[in-house]
Amino acid sequence: MRHGTLQKLLSDQLKELWQAVELKQLTVEEFYSRQAHLLTEYRDTWERALLLGPGKDLRQSLVAELALFLGRPDVDETRMRCQGGAAAVGAEWRAKVDPNDRQSIERFYEHSEAYLYDLMWWHTLSEDNSPLAYVQALHFARQHGRRRYLDFGSGVGSGGLLFGRHGFAVTLADISSTLLRFSQWRFATRNLPARFIHLKSRKLPSRAFDVVTAMDVFEHLCDPVAAVEELWQALTPGGFLIGRFHGESDECRPQHIVQDFGPTLQRMQALGSVEVWRDEWLWGQQVFQKT
């Protein structure tokens, strides 16, 4: 289908619906009812991509999946570790990381098991729906006819699974062996093909991807400007980078070491990027096109 014949992205739909509220064409109650319905459609897409086997809800499935990978027979213990994952990551960071030492930071991501629990719990949507930004990215990529997909800073691989379930050629890249091993296992368990790149030992291939997501990644990086330069080399001409940039300080997440993205965005502009879309309603995604 051609761009323009597909349904508008969720954030744009909600923005237009709220404008209808302001024009007295829709009540506030009707707006929130429609918002809930539209979010349910995105949630269903996310759940269908991630569920492993029938008869479980998303929370049960993701927790059981992680327990199976780790060889932990006590699923309830795994669920408790997942619920406390964010706090455990913060405590481990404070205990082990010198934020001014790049090697210290990279060692943390290389070995931290707490991140597995934290990210899997986040992807259950139990505490917030922001992972659904991946579904919005999927719709954007499909609208623009993209097929060669990279998830940069891929974490536990859920974004890659979503795109893989919808026919994309998927590559996942991360600096963590722990996270990449789990992602590889998740894809193998589902018989889904993918490529995996450990960024400590391999560079991204040049002009290999026509859509890249970097969701909640740049705030973790020691050198986000260098990362943007590598991503720009990896994109095909006309390709899209879909990112979320969180610059605010968060005491609960001390691993968010970058608050000023000015230099990063300036470098993107110098490389020839053009911002072509922005989520002004839900999750704050920005889409940049390589010219």
C-alpha positions in Angstrom: 0.0 0.0 0.0 1.2 3.5 -0.7 2.0 6.1 1.9 -1.1 8.1 2.5 -3.5 5.2 2.1 -2.6 3.8 5.5 -3.9 4.8 8.9 -2.3 7.8 10.5 0.1 7.1 13.3 -1.4 6.9 16.7 0.0 10.1 18.1 -1.2 12.1 15.1 -4.7 10.5 15.5 -4.8 11.5 19.1 -3.6 15.0 18.4 -6.4 15.5 15.9 -9.0 14.0 18.3 -8.0 16.5 21.0 -8.3 19.3 18.5 -11.9 18.1 18.0 -12.4 18.4 21.8 -11.1 21.9 21.7 -13.6 22.7 18.8 -16.4 21.2 20.9 -16.9 18.5 18.3 -16.0 15.7 20.8 -16.3 15.4 24.5 -13.4 14.7 26.8 -15.0 11.4 27.8 -15.3 10.4 24.1 -11.7 11.4 23.5 -10.4 9.1 26.3 -12.6 6.3 25.2 -11.2 6.5 21.7 -7.6 6.8 23.0 -8.1 3.7 25.1 -9.4 1.8 22.1 -6.5 2.9 19.9 -3.9 2.1 22.5 -5.5 -1.4 22.9 -4.8 -2.0 19.2 -1.1 -1.1 19.7 -1.0 -3.2 22.8 -2.4 -6.2 21.0 0.2 -5.9 18.2 3.0 -5.8 20.9 1.6 -8.8 22.8 1.1 -10.9 19.6 4.7 -10.4 18.7 6.2 -11.2 22.1 3.9 -14.0 23.6 5.7 -17.3 23.7 3.1 -20.0 23.5 -0.7 -19.9 24.1 -2.7 -19.5 27.3 -0.6 -16.8 29.0 -1.0 -13.1 29.4 2.0 -10.9 28.5 3.3 -10.5 32.0 3.2 -14.3 32.7 4.8 -15.1 29.3 7.7 -12.7 29.6 8.5 -13.6 33.2 8.3 -17.3 32.4 10.5 -16.8 29.3 13.2 -15.2 31.3 13.0 -17.8 34.0 13.4 -20.5 31.3 16.4 -18.8 29.8 18.1 -18.4 33.2 17.3 -21.9 34.3 15.3 -20.7 37.3 12.5 -23.1 38.2 10.9 -20.6 40.6 8.9 -18.3 38.3 7.6 -16.4 41.3 11.2 -15.5 42.3 11.9 -14.4 38.8 8.8 -12.2 38.8 9.9 -10.6 42.1 13.3 -9.9 40.6 11.7 -8.3 37.6 9.5 -6.1 39.7 12.6 -4.9 41.5 14.7 -4.7 38.4 14.9 -1.0 38.0 16.0 -0.5 41.7 18.5 -3.3 41.3 20.1 -1.7 38.2 20.4 1.6 40.0 22.0 0.0 43.1 24.4 -2.0 41.0 25.4 1.1 39.0 26.1 3.1 42.1 28.1 0.3 43.6 30.2 -0.6 40.6 30.4 2.3 38.1 32.5 5.4 37.9 30.5 7.5 35.5 33.6 9.3 34.4 35.3 6.1 33.3 34.2 4.6 30.0 35.6 1.2 30.7 33.7 1.1 34.0 30.5 1.9 32.2 31.0 -0.7 29.5 31.9 -3.4 32.0 28.5 -2.7 33.8 26.5 -3.2 30.6 28.6 -6.2 29.6 27.9 -8.1 32.8 24.8 -6.8 34.4 22.1 -9.5 34.8 19.8 -7.0 36.6 19.1 -5.3 33.3 17.5 -8.5 32.0 14.9 -8.3 34.8 14.4 -4.6 34.4 13.9 -4.5 30.7 11.6 -7.6 30.6 9.4 -6.1 33.3 9.2 -2.8 31.4 8.1 -4.7 28.3 5.2 -6.3 30.1 3.6 -2.9 30.0 2.8 -3.3 33.7 4.0 0.2 34.7 3.8 2.2 31.6 3.0 1.8 27.9 6.1 3.6 26.5 7.4 0.3 24.8 4.5 0.7 22.4 6.6 3.4 20.8 8.1 0.5 18.9 4.7 -0.3 17.4 4.5 3.3 16.2 7.9 2.9 14.7 6.8 -0.3 13.0 3.9 1.5 11.4 6.1 4.4 10.3 8.5 2.0 8.7 5.8 0.0 6.9 4.2 3.2 5.6 7.4 4.2 4.0 8.2 0.7 2.5 11.2 0.0 4.6 12.4 -3.6 5.2 16.0 -3.6 6.4 15.8 -2.9 10.1 18.4 -2.3 12.8 17.6 -1.9 16.5 20.6 0.0 17.9 20.9 -0.6 21.7 18.6 -3.5 21.3 18.4 -4.6 24.9 16.4 -7.8 25.4 15.4 -7.9 21.7 11.7 -7.1 22.0 11.7 -4.4 19.3 13.5 -6.8 17.0 10.9 -9.5 17.6 8.1 -7.1 16.8 9.7 -6.1 13.5 10.7 -9.7 12.7 7.1 -10.9 13.2 6.1 -8.4 10.5 8.6 -9.6 7.9 11.5 -7.2 8.3 15.1 -8.3 7.9 16.3 -7.7 11.5 19.7 -6.9 12.9 20.2 -6.2 16.6 23.2 -4.3 18.0 24.3 -3.8 21.6 27.4 -3.6 23.7 26.2 -6.2 26.2 27.0 -9.9 25.7 24.5 -10.7 28.4 21.7 -9.0 26.5 22.7 -10.2 23.1 22.9 -13.9 24.3 19.3 -13.6 25.6 18.1 -11.9 22.4 19.7 -14.7 20.3 18.0 -17.3 22.5 14.6 -15.5 22.1 14.8 -15.5 18.3 16.0 -19.1 18.1 13.2 -20.2 20.4 10.7 -18.6 18.0 12.6 -19.8 14.8 12.9 -16.2 13.7 16.0 -15.2 11.7 18.1 -12.2 12.8 21.7 -10.9 12.8 23.4 -9.9 16.0 26.3 -7.4 16.3 28.3 -6.9 19.4 29.3 -3.3 19.2 32.5 -3.7 21.2 34.0 -6.0 18.6 32.3 -5.1 15.3 31.3 -2.0 13.4 27.9 -1.6 11.8 28.0 -2.4 8.1 27.9 0.6 5.8 24.6 1.6 4.0 23.0 -1.6 5.2 19.7 -0.4 6.8 16.8 1.6 5.6 15.3 2.1 9.1 17.0 2.2 12.5 15.4 2.5 15.9 17.4 3.9 18.9 14.9 3.9 21.7 16.0 5.3 25.0 19.6 4.7 24.1 21.5 7.9 23.6 21.2 9.0 27.3 23.3 5.9 28.2 26.1 6.5 25.8 29.6 7.8 26.6 29.9 9.4 23.2 26.5 9.9 21.5 28.0 12.0 18.8 30.2 9.2 17.7 27.2 6.8 17.8 25.3 9.1 15.5 28.2 9.2 13.0 28.3 5.4 12.9 24.5 5.2 12.5 24.6 7.6 9.6 27.2 5.5 7.8 25.0 2.4 8.4 21.8 4.0 6.9 21.0 3.9 3.3 20.4 7.3 1.5 16.8 8.2 2.3 16.8 5.9 5.4 15.2 6.8 8.7 16.5 7.0 12.2 13.7 6.8 14.8 14.9 7.9 18.2 13.7 8.8 21.7 16.0 11.3 23.5 15.5 11.7 27.3 17.6 14.5 28.6 16.1 15.1 32.0 18.0 13.9 35.1 16.5 10.8 36.8 17.7 9.9 40.3 16.1 6.4 39.9 18.2 5.8 36.8 21.7 7.0 37.4 22.8 5.3 34.2 21.2 8.1 32.2 24.5 10.0 32.0 23.7 12.3 29.1 21.3 15.3 29.7 22.4 17.6 26.9 21.6 16.3 23.4 22.5 19.7 21.7 25.9 18.5 20.3 24.3 15.2 19.1 21.5 16.9 17.3 23.9 19.5 15.8 26.1 16.7 14.5 23.1 15.0 12.9 22.1 18.2 11.2 25.7 18.7 9.9 25.6 15.2 8.5 22.6 16.1 6.5 19.7 14.8 8.6 16.3 16.3 8.3 13.6 15.8 11.0 10.6 14.6 9.1 8.2 13.6 12.0 7.8 14.1 15.7 5.5 12.5 18.2 4.0 15.5 20.0 1.4 13.5 22.0 2.6 10.2 23.5 6.2 9.1 23.6 8.2 11.9 22.1 9.8 10.0 19.2 11.7 11.9 16.6 12.3 10.7 13.0 15.3 11.9 11.0 15.9 11.1 7.4 19.3 10.8 5.8 19.6 13.0 2.8 
